[in-house]
Amino acid sequence: MIFLWEDNIPGYNSSLSLFKPYIKSYIVDTNKEHAAFIIFPGGGYTHLADQHEGNDIALWLNSLGISAFVVYYRIYPYKHPYPLLDAKRAIRLVRFNSKKWNINPNKIGVIGFSAGGHLASTLGTHFDEGNKKSIDPVEKIHCRPDAMVLCYPVITMNESTHSGSKNALLGSEPDPILAYTLSNENMVTDKTPTTFLWHTLDDNVVAVENCFLFAEALKKNNVTFEMHIFPHGNHGLGLAKGVPQVENWPSLCANWLKAINFIE
């Protein structure tokens, strides 16, 4: 367990905290530099599905030779910007320690599921270059992911949103401007990382339109992506073992990771 924040770091105030966010590391023991992924489990911003959308995913990534870090980020009653602060801190921390962990600092991706997909895509569209004036060397590091994997993600805070995630993150009557800027299809630019997306057509929890919205924004901004829409499958499948067709997504993603040179 690696705590994301210390008491003297901006963004975390232990006197106000109900929960101290942390990451669980799954570092590949290798004698050569390799890629890493930061994992954001889903749970509607009210809980974390940290087994099938966290630890299981980390072990799968390890099998590909990729180090993994499951993020236990702040959720309800915390609202925006706390989950995003934790996401930014997590990628900064991994990049800062990349030499110690034998990780290529230019091959650090994010993978998110459902509401965790919203958090991952928020990081991929709201990243920054770091605070060069910070007294904390970690906070000086940029937090742009080098790739994104979005699995049945919540993307928008508008008509096709998952209302539970929206309410937990923004409240029942959010500022319209905030809802717009956290509808991440609106924030894609040509600097948004290359992306792998998948969803199921009959997901009755998070509408597949979320994937379509993000893919269209990526296309408009000339960002490369790969998307797979499977005809059938419940929400929250994780690795989807034993689910016809959907269970192929990890191998499809592995091929994509090879194509973008994250694995050999």
Secondary structure, DSSP 4 states (H G I P E B T S, - for coil): -EES--TTSTT--GGG-S---EEEEE----SS-EEEEEEE--STTTS--TIIIIIHHHHHHHHTT-EEEEEE---TT--TTHHHHHHHHHHHHHHHTTTTTTEEEEEEEEEEETHHHHHHHHHHHS-----TT-SSGGGGS----SEEEEES----SSTTS-HHHHHHHH-SS--HHHHHHTSGGGS--TTSPPEEEEEETT-SSS-THHHHHHHHHHHHTT--EEEEEES---S--TT-TTSTTGGGHHHHHHHHHHHTTS--
